[in-house]
């Protein structure tokens, strides 16, 4: 569980490039090469190469794009992370989530759809040298029986 009052490893290492205090408000798109923490209000999209953290007092009306995202405040918009999205118990999110990993703590409010992007390995039919590729496909029916299906001819 994140400790909002303490320095995280990210901020202790000096990687926190942007901090928006709880009494600050920004209207427009925010872009940063480092991590950003929002404790105030943002009306517009946020883009970070690293991490976006929305503190318990943070309010965002816009989409978030980052390597990873932690939300403890309110967000009205979609969250897109290449890595992980983490919703803390105090989070209130109204929008879609897209990430490779997702963590939602008990008590978090989430209205929207989520999608977990996983690396996809293309499925291909193995071929054996010298065997024609126009052989019938073998399929099973709902009763477990096998049936040969002739390939469709095009043209």
N, C-alpha and C positions, 0 to 999 in steps of 0.2 A: 504494500500500500504506500502511496506517495505521501511524503511529509511536506505539506505546502508551506510551512513556516521555516523550513530548514533548507540549506543549500543542497542541491542534488549533485551527483558526480559531474553532471554536465556543466553546471554553473561553477562548481569548484575548480574545474579544469580550465575555466576562462572561455568556454565555448558559447556562453549565452551572449549573443550580440545585441539583442533587443529586449527591453522590458517596458511594458506599458502598465503604469500604476493604476490603482483602482479609481483615482480621481481624474484619469485622462480619458479622452474620447477621440477616435480617429474615424474619419469618413473617407473612404477610398481604398484602393488596393495596396496592400502591404507586401513587399518582397524583401527577403533577407537570405543571405548566404549561410548564416549561422542559425542557432536556435533562438526562438522567441517565446516569451511568456506574456500572456495577456491577463491582467487583473482588472482592467478597465473595460471600455466598450469600443467595439470595432463594427462599423457598418461598411462592409466591403469584403472582398476576398483576401485571404492570407496565403502566401506562398513561402515555404521555407525549404532550403536544401536539407536541413537537419530535422529538428524537432519543434513542434508547436505544443505549448502547454497552455491550457486555459484554466486559470486558477478558479477557486470557488466563487470569487466575486466577478469573474470575467463573463462578458456577454458579447456574443458575436452574431451578427446577422450577415452571413455570407459563407462561401465555400472555403474549406481548408485543404491545402495540398502540402504534404511534407513526407519525409522519410518515416517519421513516427509522430503520433498525436496522442496526447493525454488530455482528457477533459474532466474537470471537476465543476465547471460552471455551466452556463447556458449557451447552446449553439443552435441557430436556425439556419441550416444549410447543409450541404453534403460534405462528408469527410473522406479524403482520398489519401491513403498512406501506402507507400511501397512496402513498409515493414508492418509495424503494429499500431493498432488503435486501442486505447485503453480508456474505458469509461469508469470513473470513480463513482462511489455511492451517491455523491451529491450532483452528479451530471444530469443535465436535462437537454437531450438532443432531439431536434425535430428535423430529420433529413436522412439521407441514405449514407451507408458506410461501405467503403471499399478498401480492403487491406488484405495482406497475406496472413496476418494473425489478428485475432480479436479477443479482447477481454472486457467483460461487462460485470462490474461488481453488483452485488445485491443492493437494491435501493435505487440504482441508476434508472432514469427514465429515458426511453428510446422509442421514437415513433418514426418508422421508415423501414427501408429494406437494407439488408446487408449482403455483401458478396465477398467471398474469400477467394482471391485470385491465387491459384497454384500454378507452378510451372507445368505446362502440358507437354507430354511426350507424344509425338505423332504416332498414331496407330497405323501400321501398314501390314498388309498380308504378306507372309513370307513366301518367297518364290524359290522354286527348286529348278536348277539348270536343266533344260531339256523338257520340262513339263509345260504344256500349253497353258496360257493364262485364261482361256475361255472354258475351263472345266466348270461343271455345275457347282453351285454353293450348296453346302449341306446345312440345313437348319433344323431346330427342334420345335415341335408344336407344344401346345399347353399340356398334352398328355405324356410328354416325354418321347414321342416318336420322332424318328429322323426322316427327313424328306429332302430330296435333291431338287434344287431349283435351277433352271437353265438361265444363263446370263441373258440380259436383254440386248438385243441387237440395235445399234444406233445407225440410222441412215438408210 
